[in-house]
């Protein structure tokens, strides 16, 4: 069973991946894709903030 640190690490990895995809979607003007990714991004951001992770330096989207 995963402990809190492993869950946080996995969530951070997912957060970074979603941000990369969002930036690509924005660059390609893929609005529907961007909006879908944004939902996942907001969920992960809320989860990580609740876990006490400081996202200031790693949040490239800032939404």
Biopython code that builds the backbone (N, CA, C, O; Angstrom):
import numpy as np
from Bio.PDB.StructureBuilder import StructureBuilder

atoms = [
    (1, "UNK", "N", (0.843, -1.189, 0.000)),
    (1, "UNK", "CA", (0.000, 0.000, 0.000)),
    (1, "UNK", "C", (0.884, 1.247, 0.000)),
    (1, "UNK", "O", (1.883, 1.315, 0.717)),
    (2, "UNK", "N", (0.508, 2.214, -0.799)),
    (2, "UNK", "CA", (1.306, 3.440, -0.927)),
    (2, "UNK", "C", (1.167, 4.301, 0.326)),
    (2, "UNK", "O", (0.090, 4.411, 0.913)),
    (3, "UNK", "N", (2.295, 4.913, 0.719)),
    (3, "UNK", "CA", (2.240, 5.836, 1.845)),
    (3, "UNK", "C", (2.022, 7.255, 1.318)),
    (3, "UNK", "O", (1.977, 7.471, 0.107)),
    (4, "UNK", "N", (1.886, 8.224, 2.234)),
    (4, "UNK", "CA", (1.595, 9.600, 1.847)),
    (4, "UNK", "C", (2.638, 10.211, 0.932)),
    (4, "UNK", "O", (2.303, 10.961, 0.015)),
    (5, "UNK", "N", (3.899, 9.894, 1.175)),
    (5, "UNK", "CA", (4.967, 10.455, 0.350)),
    (5, "UNK", "C", (4.902, 9.918, -1.079)),
    (5, "UNK", "O", (5.117, 10.667, -2.032)),
    (6, "UNK", "N", (4.611, 8.639, -1.232)),
    (6, "UNK", "CA", (4.491, 8.052, -2.569)),
    (6, "UNK", "C", (3.303, 8.637, -3.319)),
    (6, "UNK", "O", (3.395, 8.899, -4.518)),
    (7, "UNK", "N", (2.199, 8.843, -2.628)),
    (7, "UNK", "CA", (1.018, 9.432, -3.246)),
    (7, "UNK", "C", (1.321, 10.862, -3.688)),
    (7, "UNK", "O", (0.944, 11.271, -4.786)),
    (8, "UNK", "N", (1.995, 11.612, -2.837)),
    (8, "UNK", "CA", (2.364, 12.988, -3.175)),
    (8, "UNK", "C", (3.301, 13.006, -4.371)),
    (8, "UNK", "O", (3.132, 13.829, -5.271)),
    (9, "UNK", "N", (4.288, 12.114, -4.399)),
    (9, "UNK", "CA", (5.224, 12.037, -5.522)),
    (9, "UNK", "C", (4.491, 11.731, -6.824)),
    (9, "UNK", "O", (4.734, 12.367, -7.849)),
    (10, "UNK", "N", (3.598, 10.757, -6.773)),
    (10, "UNK", "CA", (2.832, 10.394, -7.964)),
    (10, "UNK", "C", (1.942, 11.552, -8.431)),
    (10, "UNK", "O", (1.813, 11.799, -9.630)),
    (11, "UNK", "N", (1.340, 12.244, -7.488)),
    (11, "UNK", "CA", (0.490, 13.386, -7.827)),
    (11, "UNK", "C", (1.310, 14.519, -8.428)),
    (11, "UNK", "O", (0.860, 15.181, -9.362)),
    (12, "UNK", "N", (2.504, 14.748, -7.903)),
    (12, "UNK", "CA", (3.384, 15.773, -8.468)),
    (12, "UNK", "C", (3.786, 15.413, -9.892)),
    (12, "UNK", "O", (3.798, 16.274, -10.772)),
    (13, "UNK", "N", (4.113, 14.158, -10.119)),
    (13, "UNK", "CA", (4.451, 13.714, -11.477)),
    (13, "UNK", "C", (3.278, 13.936, -12.431)),
    (13, "UNK", "O", (3.464, 14.407, -13.553)),
    (14, "UNK", "N", (2.076, 13.595, -11.982)),
    (14, "UNK", "CA", (0.882, 13.804, -12.803)),
    (14, "UNK", "C", (0.661, 15.295, -13.051)),
    (14, "UNK", "O", (0.301, 15.692, -14.159)),
    (15, "UNK", "N", (0.873, 16.115, -12.035)),
    (15, "UNK", "CA", (0.693, 17.565, -12.149)),
    (15, "UNK", "C", (1.630, 18.143, -13.201)),
    (15, "UNK", "O", (1.219, 18.948, -14.036)),
    (16, "UNK", "N", (2.869, 17.735, -13.155)),
    (16, "UNK", "CA", (3.849, 18.233, -14.125)),
    (16, "UNK", "C", (3.497, 17.776, -15.544)),
    (16, "UNK", "O", (3.638, 18.541, -16.498)),
    (17, "UNK", "N", (3.040, 16.525, -15.679)),
    (17, "UNK", "CA", (2.673, 15.993, -16.990)),
    (17, "UNK", "C", (1.461, 16.741, -17.554)),
    (17, "UNK", "O", (1.454, 17.109, -18.728)),
    (18, "UNK", "N", (0.448, 16.963, -16.733)),
    (18, "UNK", "CA", (-0.746, 17.682, -17.163)),
    (18, "UNK", "C", (-0.377, 19.093, -17.614)),
    (18, "UNK", "O", (-0.906, 19.585, -18.611)),
    (19, "UNK", "N", (0.525, 19.742, -16.887)),
    (19, "UNK", "CA", (0.948, 21.089, -17.282)),
    (19, "UNK", "C", (1.611, 21.089, -18.656)),
    (19, "UNK", "O", (1.360, 21.977, -19.471)),
    (20, "UNK", "N", (2.459, 20.091, -18.913)),
    (20, "UNK", "CA", (3.107, 20.002, -20.234)),
    (20, "UNK", "C", (2.062, 19.854, -21.335)),
    (20, "UNK", "O", (2.139, 20.516, -22.370)),
    (21, "UNK", "N", (1.083, 18.976, -21.102)),
    (21, "UNK", "CA", (0.029, 18.761, -22.089)),
    (21, "UNK", "C", (-0.824, 20.015, -22.275)),
    (21, "UNK", "O", (-1.232, 20.327, -23.394)),
    (22, "UNK", "N", (-1.095, 20.730, -21.190)),
    (22, "UNK", "CA", (-1.880, 21.959, -21.291)),
    (22, "UNK", "C", (-1.151, 23.008, -22.118)),
    (22, "UNK", "O", (-1.757, 23.680, -22.953)),
    (23, "UNK", "N", (0.142, 23.145, -21.886)),
    (23, "UNK", "CA", (0.923, 24.127, -22.643)),
    (23, "UNK", "C", (0.958, 23.762, -24.124)),
    (23, "UNK", "O", (0.879, 24.644, -24.978)),
    (24, "UNK", "N", (1.074, 22.475, -24.435)),
    (24, "UNK", "CA", (1.040, 22.036, -25.831)),
    (24, "UNK", "C", (-0.331, 22.295, -26.459)),
    (24, "UNK", "O", (-0.420, 22.763, -27.594)),
    (25, "UNK", "N", (-1.383, 21.993, -25.724)),
    (25, "UNK", "CA", (-2.732, 22.201, -26.237)),
    (25, "UNK", "C", (-2.983, 23.685, -26.488)),
    (25, "UNK", "O", (-3.607, 24.054, -27.482)),
    (26, "UNK", "N", (-2.498, 24.528, -25.591)),
    (26, "UNK", "CA", (-2.671, 25.974, -25.766)),
    (26, "UNK", "C", (-1.901, 26.459, -26.987)),
    (26, "UNK", "O", (-2.396, 27.278, -27.761)),
    (27, "UNK", "N", (-0.690, 25.948, -27.152)),
    (27, "UNK", "CA", (0.148, 26.309, -28.294)),
    (27, "UNK", "C", (-0.497, 25.894, -29.616)),
    (27, "UNK", "O", (-0.389, 26.602, -30.618)),
    (28, "UNK", "N", (-1.166, 24.747, -29.610)),
    (28, "UNK", "CA", (-1.813, 24.230, -30.813)),
    (28, "UNK", "C", (-3.246, 24.737, -30.971)),
    (28, "UNK", "O", (-3.951, 24.357, -31.906)),
    (29, "UNK", "N", (-3.664, 25.594, -30.050)),
    (29, "UNK", "CA", (-5.007, 26.165, -30.048)),
    (29, "UNK", "C", (-6.082, 25.077, -29.987)),
    (29, "UNK", "O", (-7.114, 25.164, -30.651)),
    (30, "UNK", "N", (-5.816, 24.061, -29.181)),
    (30, "UNK", "CA", (-6.751, 22.951, -28.986)),
    (30, "UNK", "C", (-7.593, 23.246, -27.739)),
    (30, "UNK", "O", (-7.335, 22.706, -26.663)),
    (31, "UNK", "N", (-8.582, 24.093, -27.897)),
    (31, "UNK", "CA", (-9.367, 24.605, -26.773)),
    (31, "UNK", "C", (-10.071, 23.501, -25.995)),
    (31, "UNK", "O", (-10.022, 23.495, -24.765)),
    (32, "UNK", "N", (-10.718, 22.577, -26.677)),
    (32, "UNK", "CA", (-11.438, 21.503, -25.981)),
    (32, "UNK", "C", (-10.477, 20.640, -25.174)),
    (32, "UNK", "O", (-10.763, 20.282, -24.032)),
    (33, "UNK", "N", (-9.359, 20.315, -25.761)),
    (33, "UNK", "CA", (-8.354, 19.513, -25.063)),
    (33, "UNK", "C", (-7.826, 20.268, -23.847)),
    (33, "UNK", "O", (-7.678, 19.692, -22.769)),
    (34, "UNK", "N", (-7.548, 21.539, -24.022)),
    (34, "UNK", "CA", (-7.041, 22.369, -22.929)),
    (34, "UNK", "C", (-8.039, 22.395, -21.775)),
    (34, "UNK", "O", (-7.649, 22.229, -20.619)),
    (35, "UNK", "N", (-9.306, 22.598, -22.071)),
    (35, "UNK", "CA", (-10.325, 22.673, -21.025)),
    (35, "UNK", "C", (-10.468, 21.338, -20.285)),
    (35, "UNK", "O", (-10.676, 21.313, -19.072)),
    (36, "UNK", "N", (-10.357, 20.250, -21.012)),
    (36, "UNK", "CA", (-10.430, 18.930, -20.376)),
    (36, "UNK", "C", (-9.234, 18.717, -19.443)),
    (36, "UNK", "O", (-9.384, 18.228, -18.323)),
    (37, "UNK", "N", (-8.067, 19.088, -19.919)),
    (37, "UNK", "CA", (-6.858, 18.966, -19.099)),
    (37, "UNK", "C", (-6.918, 19.893, -17.891)),
    (37, "UNK", "O", (-6.403, 19.562, -16.823)),
    (38, "UNK", "N", (-7.545, 21.052, -18.060)),
    (38, "UNK", "CA", (-7.640, 22.024, -16.972)),
    (38, "UNK", "C", (-8.394, 21.446, -15.776)),
    (38, "UNK", "O", (-8.044, 21.725, -14.629)),
    (39, "UNK", "N", (-9.421, 20.648, -16.034)),
    (39, "UNK", "CA", (-10.159, 20.008, -14.940)),
    (39, "UNK", "C", (-9.238, 19.117, -14.113)),
    (39, "UNK", "O", (-9.257, 19.166, -12.883)),
    (40, "UNK", "N", (-8.447, 18.318, -14.781)),
    (40, "UNK", "CA", (-7.494, 17.436, -14.087)),
    (40, "UNK", "C", (-6.439, 18.260, -13.353)),
    (40, "UNK", "O", (-6.065, 17.944, -12.224)),
    (41, "UNK", "N", (-5.966, 19.312, -14.005)),
    (41, "UNK", "CA", (-4.978, 20.209, -13.411)),
    (41, "UNK", "C", (-5.508, 20.813, -12.107)),
    (41, "UNK", "O", (-4.802, 20.824, -11.099)),
    (42, "UNK", "N", (-6.741, 21.314, -12.123)),
    (42, "UNK", "CA", (-7.316, 21.929, -10.927)),
    (42, "UNK", "C", (-7.500, 20.912, -9.805)),
    (42, "UNK", "O", (-7.284, 21.223, -8.634)),
    (43, "UNK", "N", (-7.900, 19.698, -10.170)),
    (43, "UNK", "CA", (-8.043, 18.635, -9.175)),
    (43, "UNK", "C", (-6.696, 18.326, -8.520)),
    (43, "UNK", "O", (-6.590, 18.272, -7.295)),
    (44, "UNK", "N", (-5.673, 18.125, -9.346)),
    (44, "UNK", "CA", (-4.349, 17.813, -8.805)),
    (44, "UNK", "C", (-3.789, 18.971, -7.996)),
    (44, "UNK", "O", (-3.152, 18.754, -6.965)),
    (45, "UNK", "N", (-4.016, 20.190, -8.446)),
    (45, "UNK", "CA", (-3.535, 21.365, -7.730)),
    (45, "UNK", "C", (-4.175, 21.435, -6.342)),
    (45, "UNK", "O", (-3.485, 21.676, -5.352)),
    (46, "UNK", "N", (-5.478, 21.228, -6.270)),
    (46, "UNK", "CA", (-6.178, 21.243, -4.987)),
    (46, "UNK", "C", (-5.666, 20.131, -4.069)),
    (46, "UNK", "O", (-5.453, 20.350, -2.876)),
    (47, "UNK", "N", (-5.475, 18.953, -4.628)),
    (47, "UNK", "CA", (-4.971, 17.820, -3.848)),
    (47, "UNK", "C", (-3.592, 18.120, -3.270)),
    (47, "UNK", "O", (-3.345, 17.890, -2.087)),
    (48, "UNK", "N", (-2.703, 18.632, -4.104)),
    (48, "UNK", "CA", (-1.342, 18.916, -3.654)),
    (48, "UNK", "C", (-1.304, 20.059, -2.645)),
    (48, "UNK", "O", (-0.527, 20.017, -1.692)),
    (49, "UNK", "N", (-2.126, 21.064, -2.844)),
    (49, "UNK", "CA", (-2.168, 22.174, -1.889)),
    (49, "UNK", "C", (-2.704, 21.699, -0.542)),
    (49, "UNK", "O", (-2.224, 22.131, 0.506)),
    (50, "UNK", "N", (-3.689, 20.816, -0.567)),
    (50, "UNK", "CA", (-4.229, 20.247, 0.666)),
    (50, "UNK", "C", (-3.164, 19.423, 1.398)),
    (50, "UNK", "O", (-3.136, 19.376, 2.628)),
    (51, "UNK", "N", (-2.298, 18.783, 0.628)),
    (51, "UNK", "CA", (-1.211, 17.986, 1.211)),
    (51, "UNK", "C", (-0.062, 18.867, 1.684)),
    (51, "UNK", "O", (0.914, 18.362, 2.239)),
    (52, "UNK", "N", (-0.164, 20.186, 1.471)),
    (52, "UNK", "CA", (0.860, 21.103, 1.949)),
    (52, "UNK", "C", (2.015, 21.331, 0.995)),
    (52, "UNK", "O", (3.051, 21.862, 1.393)),
    (53, "UNK", "N", (1.851, 20.934, -0.268)),
    (53, "UNK", "CA", (2.914, 21.107, -1.249)),
    (53, "UNK", "C", (2.903, 22.556, -1.746)),
    (53, "UNK", "O", (1.857, 23.071, -2.140)),
    (54, "UNK", "N", (4.052, 23.202, -1.725)),
    (54, "UNK", "CA", (4.192, 24.567, -2.222)),
    (54, "UNK", "C", (4.386, 24.501, -3.740)),
    (54, "UNK", "O", (5.408, 24.011, -4.221)),
    (55, "UNK", "N", (3.413, 24.989, -4.474)),
    (55, "UNK", "CA", (3.434, 24.905, -5.933)),
    (55, "UNK", "C", (3.981, 26.170, -6.595)),
    (55, "UNK", "O", (4.024, 26.252, -7.822)),
    (56, "UNK", "N", (4.390, 27.134, -5.814)),
    (56, "UNK", "CA", (4.803, 28.436, -6.335)),
    (56, "UNK", "C", (5.811, 28.315, -7.472)),
    (56, "UNK", "O", (5.637, 28.949, -8.512)),
    (57, "UNK", "N", (6.832, 27.536, -7.301)),
    (57, "UNK", "CA", (7.906, 27.450, -8.298)),
    (57, "UNK", "C", (7.622, 26.470, -9.434)),
    (57, "UNK", "O", (8.249, 26.559, -10.490)),
    (58, "UNK", "N", (6.703, 25.554, -9.243)),
    (58, "UNK", "CA", (6.501, 24.526, -10.269)),
    (58, "UNK", "C", (5.207, 24.698, -11.054)),
    (58, "UNK", "O", (4.999, 24.003, -12.049)),
    (59, "UNK", "N", (4.330, 25.609, -10.628)),
    (59, "UNK", "CA", (3.070, 25.818, -11.325)),
    (59, "UNK", "C", (3.295, 26.774, -12.499)),
    (59, "UNK", "O", (3.446, 27.980, -12.307)),
    (60, "UNK", "N", (3.314, 26.230, -13.691)),
    (60, "UNK", "CA", (3.570, 27.022, -14.901)),
    (60, "UNK", "C", (2.297, 27.621, -15.481)),
    (60, "UNK", "O", (2.362, 28.564, -16.269)),
    (61, "UNK", "N", (1.157, 27.096, -15.107)),
    (61, "UNK", "CA", (-0.116, 27.529, -15.674)),
    (61, "UNK", "C", (-0.684, 28.724, -14.904)),
    (61, "UNK", "O", (-1.189, 29.668, -15.512)),
    (62, "UNK", "N", (-0.607, 28.688, -13.591)),
    (62, "UNK", "CA", (-1.055, 29.779, -12.701)),
    (62, "UNK", "C", (-2.550, 30.081, -12.851)),
    (62, "UNK", "O", (-2.937, 31.250, -12.881)),
    (63, "UNK", "N", (-3.385, 29.061, -12.945)),
    (63, "UNK", "CA", (-4.841, 29.267, -13.008)),
    (63, "UNK", "C", (-5.477, 28.808, -11.735)),
    (63, "UNK", "O", (-6.696, 28.896, -11.587)),
]
sb = StructureBuilder()
sb.init_structure("model")
sb.init_model(0)
sb.init_chain("A")
sb.init_seg("    ")
for serial, (resi, resn, name, xyz) in enumerate(atoms, 1):
    if name == "N":
        sb.init_residue(resn, " ", resi, " ")
    sb.init_atom(name, np.array(xyz, "f"), 0.0, 1.0, " ", f" {name:<3s}", serial, name[0])
structure = sb.get_structure()
